[in-house]
Amino acid sequence: MSDSRLKRILTPTVMIAALGYFVDLFDITLFGVVRSASLKALGYTSTEDLINIGVRLYNFQMGGMLIGGLLWGIIGDKKGRHIVLYSSIFMYSAANILNAFVTDITQYEVLRFLAGVGLAGELGAAVTMVSESLSKEDRGYATTLVATLGMLGSLSAALVGKYFEWNHAYLVGGGLGLLLLAARFRSFDSEMFKNLQKKNIKRGNLLLLLQPARALRYLSSVVVGVPIYFITAILLTLAPEVTASLKLTGPVTAADALIYGSIGLALGDLASGLISQKLKSRKKAISLFLLLALGTIITYTQSTGASPQFILFLCLLLGTAAGYWAVLVTTAAEQFGTDIRSTVATSVPNFVRGSGILIASGFLVLKTHYTIIQSVLFMAAGVFGLAFISLAILKETYGKDLDYTEDTQA
């Protein structure tokens, strides 16, 4: 990459977006890492409690993201993307600091929900600002940088959660967000959005998404990303429980699975972004990563008697395969006009994240009728099959001009 391109990409807007996403994914990942330790500290020690209460808390966080995705997205289209960026960072940082002091499950549930609402806003606002501020040749590299640095936040959370007490880890996560805000990085809405504000066009109009063609495009954008959260919610976060039936030569911890998975996610986000630029196709890049993920899942579930090291290597591959997140969110932002782009770019990744509710709940139901491995394979067949169908529906958006509004489109 040339020096001139680096200068065009490394703007204050891109840097605040990237650092904000670092903290965003730090806090999202942290719960998965400290789940068991925090629940044991509150008096819940049985395997059944650790799974069931852990899934319930996860669902509260994901529910907050579903609501926050729409809330922040509409605010971003109506009031400005930079307002959402700063407000969401403050909200999830404050919630995680308070989470360090919970004394019962009710408090934990409330704060996971509030953290979820806050965590819903940063990525969509960041990708929207970056996509609208940079040229069509540069925006793919910029969103790749944002997502890759974010995934390093996930890796950092896995390390902090492993070596710090659970409540200290929450303080670290919240403190990082407040430090970012205190650093006073400046970011601005794009000229594209500022020009739209001067026009008599309704922004953030959800009714636009109810038109059949747009609704199908929107739903497809969500479904293509569901395999990512199937991998992170089940195969990485619940790795100790899933691999217990494989009779490994030793135990696999959630922290280690998430560390290796997070390294893979960072590598995958970087690779998927660069591959999409090289191929000049978002859809081809996503297809390659879905195929890698599916092959790795089959190997993972058939690794009876394997060593923990081999499973962790597969976690690395799974993370890499799930690293098409950058390309997915960029594609979603590029699918729609400026008047509703923030709503789409903010809500799509959060509906993908929120799909974790259905995935986790469905997993709990399936495992009462089938073995854990069978349940994993049934769910994989469903989410990957739908993802490939949805990807075929989406338009190719590489190099697309984004300066248009949905109300002028057929």
For each residue, the residues with C-beta under 8 A, 3 or more apart:
1: 5 6 141
2: 5 6
3: 6 7
4: 7 8
5: 1 2 8 9 138 141
6: 1 2 3 9 10
7: 3 4 10
8: 4 5 11 134 135 138
9: 5 6 14 134 138 141 142 145
10: 6 7 14 15
11: 8 14 15 133 134
12: 15 16 185 186 187
13: 16 17 129 130 133 187 188
14: 9 10 11 17 18 130 133 134 142 145 146
15: 10 11 12 18 19 185
16: 12 13 19 20 85 126 180 185 186 187
17: 13 14 20 21 85 125 126 127 129 130 146 187
18: 14 15 21 22 126 145 146 149 150
19: 15 16 22 23 149 180 185
20: 16 17 23 24 85 89 122 126 180
21: 17 18 24 25 122 123 126 146 147 149 150 153
22: 18 19 25 26 149 150 152 153 156 176
23: 19 20 26 27 89 92 93 122 153 173 176 177 180
24: 20 21 27 28 89 92 119 122 123 150 153
25: 21 22 28 29 150 151 153 154 157
26: 22 23 29 30 153 154 156 157 160 173 176
27: 23 24 30 31 92 93 96 115 119 157 173 174 177
28: 24 25 31 61 119 154 157 353
29: 25 26 32 33 153 154 157 158 161 258 262
30: 26 27 33 34 96 157 160 161 169 170 173
31: 27 28 34 35 57 58 61 112
32: 29 35 58 232 236 237 254 258
33: 29 30 157 158 160 161 162 169 254 255 258
34: 30 31 37 38 161 166 169 170
35: 31 32 38 39 50 54 57 58 237 254
36: 39 40 50 54 254
37: 34 40 41 165 166
38: 34 35 41 42 102 108 166 167
39: 35 36 42 44 49 50 53 54
40: 36 37 43 44 45 50
41: 37 38 166 167
42: 38 39 102 103 104 105 108
43: 40
44: 39 40 49 50 53 105
45: 40 49 50
46: 49 50
47: 50 51 241
48: 51 52
49: 39 44 45 46 52 53
50: 35 36 39 40 44 45 46 47 53 54
51: 47 48 54 55 238 241 364
52: 48 49 55 56 364
53: 39 44 49 50 56 57 105
54: 35 36 39 50 51 57 58
55: 51 52 58 59 360 361 364
56: 52 53 59 60 109
57: 31 35 53 54 60 61 105 108 109 112
58: 31 32 35 54 55 61 62 112 233 237 356 357 360
59: 55 56 62 63 356 357 360 361
60: 56 57 63 64 109 110 112 113 116
61: 28 31 57 58 64 65 112 113 115 116 119
62: 58 59 65 66 116 353 354 356 357
63: 59 60 66 67 113 116 354 357
64: 60 61 67 68 112 113 114 115 116 117 118 119 120
65: 61 62 68 69 116 117 119 120 350 353 354
66: 62 63 69 70 120 350 351 354 357
67: 63 64 70 71 116 117 120
68: 64 65 71 72 88 116 117 118 119 120 121 350
69: 65 66 72 73 120 124 346 347 348 349 350 351 354
70: 66 67 73 74 206 343 346 347
71: 67 68 74 75 117 120 121
72: 68 69 75 76 84 87 88 120 121 124 125 346
73: 69 70 76 77 84 124 204 342 343 344 345 346 347
74: 70 71 77 78 204 206 342 343
75: 71 72 78 79 83 84 87 121 204
76: 72 73 79 80 81 83 84 121 124 125 128 204 342 343 346
77: 73 74 203 204 339 340 341 342 343
78: 74 75 203 204
79: 75 76 83 84
80: 76 83 84 189 193
81: 76 84 85 125 128 129 132 189 190 193 342
82: 85 86 125 129 187 188 189
83: 75 76 79 80 86 87
84: 72 73 75 76 79 80 81 87 88 121 122 124 125 342 346
85: 16 17 20 81 82 88 89 121 122 125 126 129 187
86: 82 83 89 90 181
87: 72 75 83 84 90 91 121
88: 68 72 84 85 91 92 118 119 120 121 122 125
89: 20 23 24 85 86 92 93 118 122 177 180 181
90: 86 87 93 94 118 177 178 181
91: 87 88 94 95 114 115 117 118 121
92: 23 24 27 88 89 95 96 115 117 118 119 122 174 177
93: 23 27 89 90 96 97 118 173 174 175 176 177 178 181
94: 90 91 97 98 118 174 178
95: 91 92 98 99 111 114 115 118 174
96: 27 30 92 93 99 100 111 115 170 171 173 174 177
97: 93 94 100 170 171 174 175 178
98: 94 95 101 102 111 174
99: 95 96 102 108 111 112 115 167 170 174
100: 96 97 167 168 170 171 174
101: 98 167
102: 38 42 98 99 107 108 111
103: 42 107
104: 42 107 108
105: 42 44 53 57 108 109
106: 109 110
107: 102 103 104 110 111
108: 38 42 57 99 102 104 105 111 112
109: 56 57 60 105 106 112 113
110: 60 106 107 113 114
111: 95 96 98 99 102 107 108 114 115
112: 31 57 58 60 61 64 99 108 109 115 116
113: 60 61 63 64 109 110 116 117
114: 64 91 95 110 111 117 118
115: 27 61 64 91 92 95 96 99 111 112 118 119
116: 60 61 62 63 64 65 67 68 112 113 119 120
117: 64 65 67 68 71 91 92 113 114 120
118: 64 68 88 89 90 91 92 93 94 95 114 115 121
119: 24 27 28 61 64 65 68 88 92 115 116 122
120: 64 65 66 67 68 69 71 72 88 116 117 124 346 350 353
121: 68 71 72 75 76 84 85 87 88 91 118 124 125 346
122: 20 21 23 24 84 85 88 89 92 119 125 126
123: 21 24 126 127 150 329 345 346 349
124: 69 72 73 76 84 120 121 127 128 329 333 342 344 345 346 347 348 349 350
125: 17 72 76 81 82 84 85 88 121 122 128 129 342 345 346
126: 16 17 18 20 21 85 122 123 129 130 146
127: 17 123 124 130 131 143 146 329 330 333 345
128: 76 81 124 125 131 132 333 341 342 345 346
129: 13 17 81 82 85 125 126 132 133 187 189 190
130: 13 14 17 126 127 133 134 139 142 143 146
131: 127 128 134 139 143 330 333 334 341 345 402
132: 81 128 129 189 190 192 193 338 341 402
133: 11 13 14 129 130 190 192
134: 8 9 11 14 130 131 138 139 142
135: 8 138 139
136: 139 399 400 401 402
137: 140 399
138: 5 8 9 134 135 141 142
139: 130 131 134 135 136 142 143 330
140: 137 143 144 273 276 277 330 398
141: 1 5 9 138 144 145 273 274 277
142: 9 14 130 134 138 139 145 146
143: 127 130 131 139 140 146 147 273 326 329 330
144: 140 141 147 148 269 270 272 273 274 277 326 327
145: 9 14 18 141 142 148 149 273
146: 14 17 18 21 126 127 130 142 143 149 150 326
147: 21 143 144 150 151 269 273 325 326 329
148: 144 145 151 152 266 269 270 273 326
149: 18 19 21 22 145 146 152 153
150: 18 21 22 24 25 123 146 147 153 154 269
151: 25 147 148 154 155 262 265 266 268 269 323 325
152: 22 148 149 155 156 262 266
153: 21 22 23 24 25 26 29 149 150 156 157
154: 25 26 28 29 150 151 157 158 258 262 265 266
155: 151 152 158 159 259 262 263 265 266
156: 22 26 152 153 159 160
157: 25 26 27 28 29 30 33 153 154 160 161 169 173 258 262
158: 29 33 154 155 161 162 255 258 259 261 262
159: 155 156 162 163 259
160: 26 30 33 156 157 163 164 169 172 173
161: 29 30 33 34 157 158 164 166 169 255 258
162: 33 158 159 255 256 259
163: 159 160
164: 160 161 168 169 172
165: 37 168 169
166: 34 37 38 41 161 169 170
167: 38 41 99 100 101 170 171
168: 100 164 165 171 172
169: 30 33 34 157 160 161 164 165 166 172 173
170: 30 34 96 97 99 100 166 167 173 174
171: 96 97 100 167 168 174 175
172: 160 164 168 169 175 176
173: 23 26 27 30 93 96 157 160 169 170 176 177
174: 27 92 93 94 95 96 97 98 99 100 170 171 177 178
175: 93 97 171 172 178 179
176: 22 23 26 93 172 173 179 180
177: 23 27 89 90 92 93 96 173 174 180 181
178: 90 93 94 97 174 175 181 182
179: 175 176 182 183
180: 16 19 20 23 89 176 177 183 185
181: 86 89 90 93 177 178 184
182: 178 179
183: 179 180
184: 181
185: 12 15 16 19 180
186: 12 16
187: 12 13 16 17 82 85 129
188: 13 82
189: 80 81 82 129 132 193 194
190: 81 129 132 133 193 194
191: 194 195
192: 132 133 195 196 338 402 403
193: 80 81 132 189 190 196 197 338
194: 189 190 191 197 198
195: 191 192 198 199
196: 192 193 199 201 203 338 339 405
197: 193 194 203
198: 194 195
199: 195 196
200:
201: 196 339 405 407
202: 205 339 407
203: 77 78 196 197 339 340
204: 73 74 75 76 77 78 339 340 342 343
205: 202 208 339 340 407
206: 70 74 209 210 343
207: 210
208: 205 211 214 339 340 406 407
209: 206 214 215 218 340 343 344
210: 206 207 214 215
211: 208 214 215
212: 215 216
213: 216 217
214: 208 209 210 211 217 218 336 406
215: 209 210 211 212 218 219
216: 212 213 219 220 393
217: 213 214 220 221 335 336 393 394 395
218: 209 214 215 221 222 335 336 344 348
219: 215 216 222 223 390
220: 216 217 223 224 390 391 393 394
221: 217 218 224 225 328 331 332 335 344 348 390 394
222: 218 219 225 226 348 351 352 355 390
223: 219 220 226 386 387 389 390
224: 220 221 286 328 331 387 390 391 394
225: 221 222 228 229 325 328 348 349 352 355 387
226: 222 223 229 230 352 355 359 383 386 387
227: 230 231 290 293 322 380 383 384 387
228: 225 231 232 322 324 325 328 352
229: 225 226 232 233 352 353 355 356 359
230: 226 227 233 234 235 359 379 380 383
231: 227 228 234 235 236 261 293 297 318 319 321 322
232: 32 228 229 235 236 237 261 322 356
233: 58 229 230 236 237 238 356 359 360
234: 230 231 237 238 242 359 360 363 376 379
235: 230 231 232 238 239 242 257 297 300 315 318 376
236: 32 231 232 233 239 254 257 258 261 315 318 319
237: 32 35 58 232 233 234 254 257 258
238: 51 233 234 235 241 242 254 363
239: 235 236 242 243 252 253 254 256 257 258 311 315
240: 243 244 251 252 253 254 257
241: 47 51 238 244 372
242: 234 235 238 239 245 246 372 373 376
243: 239 240 246 248 252 311
244: 240 241 372
245: 242 371 372 373
246: 242 243 303 304 305 306 311 373
247: 304 305
248: 243 251 252 303 305 306 307 308 311
249: 305 306 307 308
250: 307 308
251: 240 248 308
252: 239 240 243 248 256 257 308 311 312
253: 239 240 256 257
254: 32 33 35 36 236 237 238 239 240 257 258
255: 33 158 161 162 258 259
256: 162 239 252 253 259 260 308 312 315
257: 235 236 237 239 240 252 253 254 260 261 311 312 315
258: 29 32 33 154 157 158 161 236 237 239 254 255 261 262
259: 155 158 159 162 255 256 262 263
260: 256 257 263 264 312 313 315 316 319
261: 158 231 232 236 257 258 264 265 315 316 318 319 322
262: 29 151 152 154 155 157 158 258 259 265 266 319
263: 155 259 260 266 267 316 319
264: 260 261 267 268 315 316 317 318 319 320 321 322 323
265: 151 154 155 261 262 268 269 319 320 322 323 325
266: 148 151 152 154 155 262 263 269 270 319 323
267: 263 264 270 271 319 320 323
268: 151 264 265 271 272 289 319 320 321 322 323 324 325
269: 144 147 148 150 151 265 266 272 273 323 324 325 326
270: 144 148 266 267 273 274 323
271: 267 268 274 275 320 323
272: 144 268 269 275 276 285 286 289 323 324 325 326 327
273: 140 141 143 144 145 147 148 269 270 276 277 285 326 327 330
274: 141 144 270 271 277 278
275: 271 272 278 279 285 288
276: 140 272 273 279 280 281 282 284 285 286 327 330 398
277: 140 141 144 273 274 280
278: 274 275
279: 275 276 284 285
280: 276 277 398 399
281: 276 284 285 396 398
282: 276 285 286 327 330 331 334 396 397 398
283: 286 287 331 391 394 396
284: 276 279 281 287 288
285: 272 273 275 276 279 281 282 288 289 324 327
286: 224 272 276 282 283 289 290 324 327 328 331 391
287: 283 284 290 291 388 391
288: 275 284 285 291 292
289: 268 272 285 286 292 293 320 321 322 323 324
290: 227 286 287 293 294 321 324 384 387 388 391
291: 287 288 294 295
292: 288 289 295 296 317 320 321
293: 227 231 289 290 296 297 318 321 322 384
294: 290 291 297 298 380 384
295: 291 292 298 299
296: 292 293 299 300 314 317 318 321
297: 231 235 293 294 300 301 318 376 377 380
298: 294 295 301 302 377
299: 295 296 302 303 314
300: 235 296 297 303 311 314 318
301: 297 298 373 376 377
302: 298 299
303: 246 248 299 300 306 310 311 314
304: 246 247
305: 246 247 248 249
306: 246 248 249 303 310 311
307: 248 249 250 310 311
308: 248 249 250 251 252 256 311 312
309: 312 313
310: 303 306 307 313 314
311: 239 243 246 248 252 257 300 303 306 307 308 314 315
312: 252 256 257 260 308 309 315 316
313: 260 309 310 316 317
314: 296 299 300 303 310 311 317 318
315: 235 236 239 256 257 260 261 264 311 312 318 319
316: 260 261 263 264 312 313 319 320
317: 264 292 296 313 314 320 321
318: 231 235 236 261 264 293 296 297 300 314 315 321 322
319: 231 236 260 261 262 263 264 265 266 267 268 315 316 322 323
320: 264 265 267 268 271 289 292 316 317 323
321: 231 264 268 289 290 292 293 296 317 318 324
322: 227 228 231 232 261 264 265 268 289 293 318 319 325
323: 151 264 265 266 267 268 269 270 271 272 289 319 320 326
324: 228 268 269 272 285 286 289 290 321 327 328
325: 147 151 225 228 265 268 269 272 322 328 329 349
326: 143 144 146 147 148 269 272 273 323 329 330
327: 144 272 273 276 282 285 286 324 330 331
328: 221 224 225 228 286 324 325 331 332 349 352
329: 123 124 127 143 147 325 326 332 333 345 348 349
330: 127 131 139 140 143 273 276 282 326 327 333 334 397
331: 221 224 282 283 286 327 328 334 335 394 397
332: 221 328 329 335 336 344 345 348 349
333: 124 127 128 131 329 330 336 341 344 345 402
334: 131 282 330 331 397 400 402
335: 217 218 221 331 332 344 394 395 397
336: 214 217 218 332 333 340 341 344 406
337: 340 341 402 404 405 406 407 408 409
338: 132 192 193 196 341 402 403 404 405
339: 77 196 201 202 203 204 205 208 405 406 407
340: 77 203 204 205 208 209 336 337 343 344 406
341: 77 128 131 132 333 336 337 338 344 345 402
342: 73 74 76 77 81 84 124 125 128 204 345 346
343: 70 73 74 76 77 204 206 209 340 346 347
344: 73 124 209 218 221 332 333 335 336 340 341 347 348
345: 73 123 124 125 127 128 131 329 332 333 341 342 348 349
346: 69 70 72 73 76 84 120 121 123 124 125 128 342 343 349 350
347: 69 70 73 124 343 344 350 351
348: 69 124 218 221 222 225 329 332 344 345 351 352
349: 69 123 124 225 325 328 329 332 345 346 352 353
350: 65 66 68 69 120 124 346 347 353 354
351: 66 69 222 347 348 354 355
352: 222 225 226 228 229 328 348 349 355
353: 28 62 65 120 229 349 350 356
354: 62 63 65 66 69 350 351 357
355: 222 225 226 229 351 352 358 359
356: 58 59 62 229 232 233 353 359 360
357: 58 59 62 63 66 354 360 361
358: 355 361 362
359: 226 229 230 233 234 355 356 362 363 379 383
360: 55 58 59 233 234 356 357 363 364
361: 55 59 357 358 364 365
362: 358 359 365 366 379
363: 234 238 359 360 366 367 375 376 379
364: 51 52 55 360 361 367 368
365: 361 362 368 369
366: 362 363 369 370 374 375 378 379
367: 363 364 370 371 372 375
368: 364 365
369: 365 366
370: 366 367 374 375 378
371: 245 367 374 375
372: 241 242 244 245 367 375 376
373: 242 245 246 301 376 377
374: 366 370 371 377 378
375: 363 366 367 370 371 372 378 379
376: 234 235 242 297 301 363 372 373 379 380
377: 297 298 301 373 374 380 381
378: 366 370 374 375 381 382
379: 230 234 359 362 363 366 375 376 382 383
380: 227 230 294 297 376 377 383 384
381: 377 378 384 385
382: 378 379 385 386
383: 226 227 230 359 379 380 386 387
384: 227 290 293 294 380 381 387 388
385: 381 382 388 389
386: 223 226 382 383 389 390
387: 223 224 225 226 227 290 383 384 390 391
388: 287 290 384 385 391 392
389: 223 385 386 392 393
390: 219 220 221 222 223 224 386 387 393 394
391: 220 224 283 286 287 290 387 388 394
392: 388 389
393: 216 217 220 389 390
394: 217 220 221 224 283 331 335 390 391 397
395: 217 335
396: 281 282 283
397: 282 330 331 334 335 394 400
398: 140 276 280 281 282
399: 136 137 280
400: 136 334 397
401: 136 404
402: 131 132 136 192 333 334 337 338 341
403: 192 338
404: 337 338 401 408 409
405: 196 201 337 338 339 408 409
406: 208 214 336 337 339 340 409
407: 201 202 205 208 337 339
408: 337 404 405
409: 337 404 405 406
410:
